[in-house]
Amino acid sequence: MTIVKKIYHRLLKGFKRRPILPLLKKNRRRIFVDSSASFGFRSKIMLYPSPAQQLTGHNVIVSGNCHIGNQTEIHTYTNERVWIKPFTSINDNCRIIGNVTIERYCLLASNIFISSGTHVAFTHPAMLIKDQDRLFPFSGKKVQIEEDCWIGWGVVVMPGVNIGKGAVIGANAVVTKDVPPYTVYVGSPAKKLRSRLDFDPPEQILYQQEEGHPYLYRGFALSQSEIMATAKEKFIGAGNACCVILAQNRGEHNAVRITGKFTSKVGAAEMLVTVNSASAAVYKFQGEHIDIFVPAQAGDKQPPNDAFSLYESIGDGLKQYTCVCIQIINMEPHAKALCPWGISSIELVNHEIQL
């Protein structure tokens, strides 16, 4: 390699991390970019002040092992959040605007436009659109893109859309409504072409059975390298906030059993578990092993504030099933792709428990 080529490659490598450093130093309380994430040339993070109440924590979170391509822009206000989860790749010349979450392992091609907001044009049609925007500045709806999604070249994702896990969106599609898990959508407006697999949640999921992994819906370490790394421990690694989809409970079962273990010495730990919007409970642990029975029906105890916020982020089409949401309390959610615990099994059962 010639000296000129060496210098060029060093400069190019430097651009991967450096373009946003001045912005990060100025907005450390509002922007978090993991040290293992990379940004391409002329990519930007734009943070705008908002008259509405500001969010607690960061407005932009780019997690570990994410890659953002060249000339890609992230725009958000201080009352909104863009969160890009670990191992997600976003190619060149994309625009992500407003209140958007992109979960783990997603692949986004170039020239994609995703926005949680739009212009207000029909509330007072005789009024200028710009003036209507000023009257209704907070009319946006959050966009949620679940894990393992592949979004093709030139796709537009409209406000309020939930793209289910494992979905594929064809090039130049305009996504105007929710996309079910593991389906392929194409066209403008996007319509279903076919399915990658039949999404039929089971009553029991075991860590070693691959056919159950699609229903470990969010927050689990499901790449082949991660699965192999924890195979000897007999669990699937899990993050701070996870969702599992089990079969629809028609009254035959009164509880959900969860087994697993903590991956390190965490001391005293607390786990908040919700089952649909009916039941929420906090479990305290001193040791490493996990074996709990969670009531599948509402009890007399008052659930914690915001206990069902994770459940509410799941697409409406999945709420016909048993949705189990698990949160490890008091841990940084934007930390590197750590797995503080692992799940060995989860199943619907009948068990005598005190509600």
C-alpha positions in Angstrom: 0.0 0.0 0.0 1.4 3.4 -1.0 1.9 6.2 1.6 -0.9 8.2 0.0 -3.3 5.3 0.4 -2.2 4.8 4.0 -2.9 8.4 4.8 -6.3 8.2 3.1 -7.4 5.1 5.0 -6.3 6.6 8.3 -8.3 9.8 7.6 -11.3 7.7 6.5 -11.1 5.6 9.7 -10.9 8.8 11.8 -14.1 10.2 10.2 -16.0 7.2 11.4 -16.0 8.5 15.0 -15.0 12.1 15.0 -17.7 14.2 13.2 -20.1 14.3 16.2 -17.5 14.6 19.0 -17.9 18.4 19.5 -21.7 17.9 19.7 -21.3 15.1 22.3 -19.1 17.2 24.5 -21.6 20.1 24.4 -24.7 17.9 25.0 -23.6 15.0 27.2 -26.8 15.1 29.2 -28.9 14.9 26.1 -26.9 12.7 23.7 -25.4 9.3 24.4 -23.3 7.5 21.8 -21.6 4.3 22.9 -17.8 4.1 22.4 -18.2 1.1 20.1 -20.7 2.8 17.8 -19.5 4.4 14.5 -20.6 7.3 12.4 -19.9 7.9 8.7 -18.7 11.1 7.0 -20.9 14.2 7.4 -23.5 12.4 9.5 -25.3 14.7 12.0 -27.3 14.7 15.2 -29.6 17.7 15.4 -31.2 18.5 18.8 -33.8 21.2 19.0 -35.3 23.0 22.1 -38.9 22.3 22.8 -41.4 24.4 24.8 -42.9 21.2 26.1 -41.6 19.4 29.2 -38.2 17.9 28.5 -37.6 14.2 28.8 -35.6 12.8 31.7 -32.4 11.4 30.4 -31.0 11.4 26.9 -32.8 12.5 23.8 -30.6 10.6 21.4 -29.1 7.1 22.3 -26.9 5.2 19.9 -26.1 1.9 21.6 -23.1 -0.5 21.3 -21.9 -1.9 18.0 -24.3 0.3 15.9 -23.1 1.7 12.6 -24.5 4.9 11.1 -23.5 5.5 7.4 -22.4 8.7 5.6 -24.6 11.8 5.5 -27.3 10.3 7.7 -29.1 12.7 10.0 -30.9 12.2 13.3 -33.3 15.1 14.3 -35.2 15.3 17.5 -36.6 17.7 20.1 -35.9 17.8 23.8 -39.3 16.3 24.6 -38.7 13.3 22.2 -36.2 10.5 21.9 -34.4 8.6 19.1 -33.1 5.3 20.5 -31.0 3.0 18.2 -30.4 -0.3 20.0 -27.3 -2.5 19.8 -26.0 -4.2 16.6 -28.2 -2.1 14.2 -26.8 -0.8 10.9 -28.1 2.3 9.2 -26.8 3.0 5.7 -26.1 6.3 3.9 -28.3 9.4 3.5 -31.1 8.3 5.9 -33.3 10.7 8.0 -34.6 9.8 11.4 -36.8 12.4 12.9 -38.8 12.8 16.2 -39.7 10.0 18.5 -38.3 6.8 17.0 -37.0 3.5 18.5 -35.1 1.0 16.4 -34.5 -2.2 18.2 -31.5 -4.7 18.0 -30.1 -6.4 14.9 -32.0 -4.2 12.3 -30.6 -3.5 8.8 -31.6 -0.2 7.2 -30.6 0.5 3.6 -29.8 4.0 2.1 -32.2 6.9 1.6 -34.7 5.9 4.2 -37.0 8.5 5.8 -38.6 7.8 9.2 -40.6 10.4 11.1 -42.9 10.5 14.1 -44.4 13.8 13.0 -46.0 15.3 10.0 -47.4 18.7 8.9 -50.9 19.7 10.1 -52.9 20.4 6.9 -56.5 19.5 7.5 -57.5 20.8 10.9 -58.1 24.4 9.5 -57.7 24.0 5.8 -58.1 27.7 5.1 -55.1 28.5 7.3 -51.5 28.3 6.1 -50.0 24.9 6.8 -47.1 26.5 8.6 -49.5 28.3 10.9 -51.4 25.1 11.6 -48.0 23.5 12.6 -47.5 26.3 15.1 -50.9 25.7 16.6 -50.4 21.9 17.0 -46.7 21.4 17.5 -46.9 18.1 19.3 -49.2 16.1 17.1 -46.6 13.3 16.3 -47.0 9.6 17.0 -44.0 7.4 18.0 -42.5 5.0 15.4 -41.4 1.6 16.7 -39.2 -0.8 14.6 -38.8 -4.1 16.3 -35.7 -6.4 16.2 -34.3 -8.1 13.1 -36.1 -5.9 10.6 -34.7 -5.3 7.1 -35.8 -2.0 5.7 -35.1 -1.6 1.9 -33.7 1.3 -0.1 -35.8 4.5 -0.2 -38.5 3.4 2.3 -40.7 6.0 4.0 -42.1 5.1 7.4 -45.0 7.3 8.5 -45.9 8.5 12.0 -47.4 6.0 14.5 -46.2 2.9 12.6 -45.1 -0.3 14.5 -43.0 -2.6 12.3 -43.1 -6.1 13.9 -40.0 -8.3 14.6 -38.4 -9.9 11.6 -40.3 -7.9 9.1 -38.9 -7.1 5.6 -39.9 -3.9 3.8 -39.3 -3.8 0.1 -37.5 -0.9 -1.7 -39.4 2.4 -2.1 -42.3 1.2 0.0 -44.4 3.7 2.0 -45.4 2.2 5.3 -48.6 3.8 6.5 -49.9 1.1 9.0 -48.5 -1.5 11.4 -46.6 -4.4 9.9 -47.1 -7.8 11.6 -44.0 -9.8 12.7 -42.1 -11.8 10.1 -44.1 -10.5 7.1 -42.8 -9.0 3.8 -44.5 -5.7 2.8 -44.0 -3.9 -0.5 -45.5 -1.1 -2.5 -47.0 2.4 -1.9 -48.9 2.1 0.3 -47.1 -1.0 1.6 -49.1 -4.2 1.5 -48.4 -7.8 2.5 -46.6 -9.9 -0.1 -45.9 -13.0 2.0 -44.6 -14.2 5.4 -41.2 -15.3 6.5 -42.8 -17.7 9.0 -46.2 -18.3 10.5 -46.2 -16.3 13.8 -47.9 -18.7 16.2 -46.7 -18.2 19.8 -46.3 -21.4 21.9 -47.3 -22.0 25.5 -43.7 -22.9 26.4 -40.3 -21.5 25.2 -37.0 -23.3 26.1 -33.6 -21.7 25.5 -32.3 -24.6 23.4 -35.2 -24.8 21.0 -34.6 -22.5 18.0 -38.2 -22.5 16.9 -39.1 -20.6 20.1 -36.6 -17.8 19.6 -38.8 -15.6 17.4 -41.2 -15.3 20.4 -38.4 -14.0 22.6 -39.6 -10.8 21.1 -37.4 -8.0 22.3 -34.3 -7.5 24.4 -32.7 -11.0 24.1 -29.2 -11.9 22.8 -30.2 -13.9 19.8 -27.3 -13.7 17.3 -25.7 -17.1 16.7 -22.4 -15.9 18.3 -24.3 -14.8 21.5 -26.3 -18.0 21.6 -23.2 -20.1 21.4 -21.4 -18.0 24.0 -24.2 -18.8 26.6 -25.0 -22.4 25.5 -22.9 -23.9 28.3 -24.8 -21.8 30.9 -28.1 -23.2 29.6 -29.8 -19.8 29.0 -30.3 -17.1 26.4 -28.8 -13.7 27.5 -31.4 -11.0 28.3 -31.2 -7.2 28.6 -32.6 -4.8 31.1 -36.0 -4.6 29.3 -37.5 -7.7 27.5 -40.7 -8.8 26.0 -41.9 -12.4 25.4 -45.0 -13.4 23.4 -46.7 -16.6 24.5 -49.9 -18.3 23.3 -53.2 -16.7 23.9 -54.5 -17.6 27.4 -58.1 -18.7 27.2 -58.4 -19.2 31.0 -56.6 -22.6 31.2 -53.6 -21.1 32.9 -53.3 -18.8 35.9 -49.6 -18.0 35.9 -46.4 -17.6 33.9 -43.3 -19.4 35.1 -39.9 -17.9 34.4 -36.6 -19.7 35.1 -33.1 -18.5 34.5 -30.1 -16.9 36.3 -28.3 -13.7 36.7 -25.1 -13.6 34.7 -22.9 -11.9 37.3 -22.9 -11.2 41.1 -25.5 -8.5 41.1 -26.2 -8.6 44.9 -29.7 -7.6 45.6 -31.7 -7.3 42.4 -35.3 -6.5 41.5 -37.3 -7.6 38.5 -40.6 -6.0 37.4 -42.8 -8.4 35.4 -46.1 -7.6 33.8 -48.5 -9.9 32.0 -50.5 -8.0 29.4 -52.2 -5.1 31.1 -53.7 -7.2 33.8 -50.9 -8.1 36.2 -47.7 -6.5 37.5 -45.4 -7.6 40.3 -41.9 -6.8 41.6 -39.7 -9.8 42.6 -36.5 -9.4 44.7 -33.5 -11.6 44.4 -30.4 -12.2 46.5 -28.9 -15.2 44.7 -28.2 -15.9 41.1 -31.0 -18.3 40.3 -34.4 -17.2 39.0 -37.6 -19.4 39.3 -40.8 -17.3 39.7 -44.5 -17.7 39.1 -46.2 -14.5 37.9 -50.0 -14.2 38.1 -51.6 -14.0 34.7 -54.6 -12.2 36.2 -55.1 -8.9 38.0 -54.4 -9.1 41.8 -55.3 -6.8 44.7 -51.9 -5.1 44.9 -51.4 -1.8 43.2 -48.9 -2.0 40.4 -45.9 0.3 40.3 -46.2 3.6 38.3 -45.5 3.1 34.6 -45.5 -0.6 35.1 -47.2 -1.2 31.7 -45.2 1.3 29.6 -43.2 -1.6 28.0 -46.4 -3.4 27.2 -47.9 -0.4 25.6 -45.0 -0.1 23.1 -45.9 -3.5 21.6 -48.0 -3.5 18.5 -51.7 -3.8 19.0 -51.9 -6.9 16.8 -49.9 -8.8 19.4 -52.0 -8.0 22.4 -54.4 -10.9 21.6 -51.6 -13.1 22.9 -50.0 -13.4 26.3 -47.4 -10.6 26.4 -44.8 -10.9 29.2 -42.7 -7.8 29.8 -39.6 -8.1 32.1 -37.6 -5.2 33.4 -34.5 -5.3 35.6 -34.9 -2.3 37.9 -32.3 0.4 38.5 -29.9 -0.4 35.7 -28.8 2.0 32.9 -30.9 1.0 29.9 -28.5 2.5 27.3 -25.4 0.7 28.6 -23.4 -1.4 26.2 -25.1 -4.6 25.0 -24.9 -6.2 28.4 -27.0 -9.1 29.5 -27.5 -8.9 33.3 -29.5 -12.1 33.3 -30.4 -15.1 31.2 -33.7 -16.9 30.5 -33.8 -20.7 30.5 -37.6 -21.2 30.1 -40.9 -19.4 30.2 -44.3 -21.0 30.0 -47.9 -20.7 30.8 -48.8 -22.9 33.8 -51.4 -23.6 36.5 -49.9 -22.8 39.9 -51.3 -22.0 43.3 -50.1 -18.5 44.0 -51.3 -15.6 46.2 -52.6 -12.7 44.2 
